[in-house]
């Protein structure tokens, strides 16, 4: 897309005049930053996408890739002063599986694989002083098995490490161990799925109280199913809802789905369904699974992907697409007053391992506290990256503060390569003008921005890593205070 068309797209989509892209005065502080780019096994699905985590008592921690054999957990204060560094050696056959934190420590989960076996181990780093505990093995598996995985509770105080038990290619059960934040074993548990027949995409979540939820797509890709397992009770509670089926003589199945566990133990799910034969996008389905004493499901009215919606997309993006393609659910975000925003993004590669990757328009769908569709919006963007960078620099970051959804992107708008902030009202869907944050991000073919380190310390303070100009080879750690 030509730059002039991109600008016209942005203004048309947001209903704004040209002053929207003017740089407004921000307060930016920067410090040198050392980082070695990583080669992702799967450019669509990075295992660790958030490598900057804010801390409750101020400052933040970062997981940085320092060399081929070492990562490091680093703590900074709010003025970007480095307080301590904890090296994390990574040997041949090892990679980082997860990065999280509890109120007391940072978690680095390491996957090891050799010719005969594989395992996951946890390294805990004290947030006060960077002291490391000995590496503790969480789960073992055969080298031939599927890769084991780990789930960490929203507050970081519970971990579940698990491996898949398969027959041929079909998963039949999951063997799991639940740990507390001291890595003391709380319980061994098996999630048995022999009664389900075919199912796909099993994922385990763990709540702050240690309750586990196994989520999956079942019944020939037609149902969203959740099973709840408690540590103090052998009973298993199951909730399942059909989102696919036969409608108007057409078979409709789940194309893409995402589950999100909230700190209050509410589990939300969203699914894009398509027509099985044609592949045409059919609808968006949203469900809330409530496992409290009330114990029910709330199924939102479906959002149909009609020709009229495709026309809206083409109008917003100045495009001429004949159908929706390459649009995947990317976030489920909930405000304090229970307004849910489902975000989807168009992302694709041109074809082949050496082809550029693209991240384009955002599709936003707002639901009120009663699970009723309230609004939808399309935000145009056109980001391209070389295959070596994959999606580490393009795409977006989003979070919710109060009634505002904040969306950060690195783009070149109005001839200026920068980080841009958009605010969306979660009740009305109104999108405010894109605001340049004043970083002057380099616009060339070399690494200029690493999205993995972008995040918020509070509603007005953003941390990001970027390279300021073509003349500079060094990355900088930035703190931006938004006016």
Secondary structure as the mmCIF struct_conf table of DSSP 4:
data_model
#
loop_
_struct_conf.conf_type_id
_struct_conf.id
_struct_conf.beg_label_comp_id
_struct_conf.beg_label_asym_id
_struct_conf.beg_label_seq_id
_struct_conf.end_label_comp_id
_struct_conf.end_label_asym_id
_struct_conf.end_label_seq_id
HELX_RH_AL_P HELX_RH_AL_P1 UNK A 3 UNK A 14
TURN_TY1_P TURN_TY1_P1 UNK A 15 UNK A 15
HELX_RH_3T_P HELX_RH_3T_P1 UNK A 18 UNK A 21
BEND BEND1 UNK A 22 UNK A 22
HELX_LH_PP_P HELX_LH_PP_P1 UNK A 23 UNK A 25
STRN STRN1 UNK A 27 UNK A 33
BEND BEND2 UNK A 41 UNK A 42
TURN_TY1_P TURN_TY1_P2 UNK A 43 UNK A 44
BEND BEND3 UNK A 45 UNK A 45
BEND BEND4 UNK A 47 UNK A 47
STRN STRN2 UNK A 52 UNK A 54
TURN_TY1_P TURN_TY1_P3 UNK A 56 UNK A 57
BEND BEND5 UNK A 58 UNK A 58
STRN STRN3 UNK A 60 UNK A 67
TURN_TY1_P TURN_TY1_P4 UNK A 68 UNK A 69
STRN STRN4 UNK A 70 UNK A 76
TURN_TY1_P TURN_TY1_P5 UNK A 78 UNK A 79
STRN STRN5 UNK A 82 UNK A 89
TURN_TY1_P TURN_TY1_P6 UNK A 92 UNK A 93
STRN STRN6 UNK A 94 UNK A 101
BEND BEND6 UNK A 103 UNK A 104
STRN STRN7 UNK A 105 UNK A 113
BEND BEND7 UNK A 115 UNK A 116
STRN STRN8 UNK A 117 UNK A 126
TURN_TY1_P TURN_TY1_P7 UNK A 127 UNK A 129
HELX_LH_PP_P HELX_LH_PP_P2 UNK A 131 UNK A 131
STRN STRN9 UNK A 132 UNK A 132
HELX_LH_PP_P HELX_LH_PP_P3 UNK A 133 UNK A 135
STRN STRN10 UNK A 136 UNK A 142
TURN_TY1_P TURN_TY1_P8 UNK A 143 UNK A 144
BEND BEND8 UNK A 145 UNK A 145
HELX_LH_PP_P HELX_LH_PP_P4 UNK A 146 UNK A 148
STRN STRN11 UNK A 149 UNK A 152
TURN_TY1_P TURN_TY1_P9 UNK A 154 UNK A 155
BEND BEND9 UNK A 156 UNK A 157
STRN STRN12 UNK A 158 UNK A 167
TURN_TY1_P TURN_TY1_P10 UNK A 168 UNK A 169
STRN STRN13 UNK A 170 UNK A 180
TURN_TY1_P TURN_TY1_P11 UNK A 181 UNK A 182
STRN STRN14 UNK A 185 UNK A 192
HELX_RH_3T_P HELX_RH_3T_P2 UNK A 194 UNK A 196
BEND BEND10 UNK A 198 UNK A 198
STRN STRN15 UNK A 199 UNK A 206
TURN_TY1_P TURN_TY1_P12 UNK A 208 UNK A 209
BEND BEND11 UNK A 210 UNK A 210
STRN STRN16 UNK A 212 UNK A 218
TURN_TY1_P TURN_TY1_P13 UNK A 219 UNK A 222
STRN STRN17 UNK A 223 UNK A 229
BEND BEND12 UNK A 231 UNK A 232
STRN STRN18 UNK A 236 UNK A 242
STRN STRN19 UNK A 245 UNK A 247
TURN_TY1_P TURN_TY1_P14 UNK A 248 UNK A 249
STRN STRN20 UNK A 250 UNK A 261
TURN_TY1_P TURN_TY1_P15 UNK A 263 UNK A 264
BEND BEND13 UNK A 265 UNK A 265
STRN STRN21 UNK A 267 UNK A 275
TURN_TY1_P TURN_TY1_P16 UNK A 276 UNK A 278
STRN STRN22 UNK A 281 UNK A 290
BEND BEND14 UNK A 292 UNK A 292
TURN_TY1_P TURN_TY1_P17 UNK A 293 UNK A 294
STRN STRN23 UNK A 296 UNK A 299
HELX_LH_PP_P HELX_LH_PP_P5 UNK A 300 UNK A 302
STRN STRN24 UNK A 303 UNK A 304
HELX_RH_AL_P HELX_RH_AL_P2 UNK A 307 UNK A 317
TURN_TY1_P TURN_TY1_P18 UNK A 318 UNK A 318
BEND BEND15 UNK A 322 UNK A 323
BEND BEND16 UNK A 326 UNK A 326
STRN STRN25 UNK A 327 UNK A 334
TURN_TY1_P TURN_TY1_P19 UNK A 336 UNK A 337
STRN STRN26 UNK A 340 UNK A 349
BEND BEND17 UNK A 350 UNK A 352
TURN_TY1_P TURN_TY1_P20 UNK A 353 UNK A 354
BEND BEND18 UNK A 355 UNK A 355
STRN STRN27 UNK A 357 UNK A 367
TURN_TY1_P TURN_TY1_P21 UNK A 369 UNK A 370
BEND BEND19 UNK A 371 UNK A 371
STRN STRN28 UNK A 373 UNK A 379
STRN STRN29 UNK A 383 UNK A 385
TURN_TY1_P TURN_TY1_P22 UNK A 387 UNK A 391
BEND BEND20 UNK A 392 UNK A 395
STRN STRN30 UNK A 397 UNK A 401
TURN_TY1_P TURN_TY1_P23 UNK A 402 UNK A 403
STRN STRN31 UNK A 404 UNK A 413
TURN_TY1_P TURN_TY1_P24 UNK A 414 UNK A 415
STRN STRN32 UNK A 416 UNK A 425
TURN_TY1_P TURN_TY1_P25 UNK A 426 UNK A 428
HELX_LH_PP_P HELX_LH_PP_P6 UNK A 430 UNK A 430
STRN STRN33 UNK A 431 UNK A 431
HELX_LH_PP_P HELX_LH_PP_P7 UNK A 432 UNK A 434
STRN STRN34 UNK A 435 UNK A 436
BEND BEND21 UNK A 438 UNK A 438
BEND BEND22 UNK A 444 UNK A 446
STRN STRN35 UNK A 449 UNK A 458
TURN_TY1_P TURN_TY1_P26 UNK A 459 UNK A 460
STRN STRN36 UNK A 461 UNK A 466
TURN_TY1_P TURN_TY1_P27 UNK A 470 UNK A 471
BEND BEND23 UNK A 474 UNK A 474
STRN STRN37 UNK A 475 UNK A 481
#
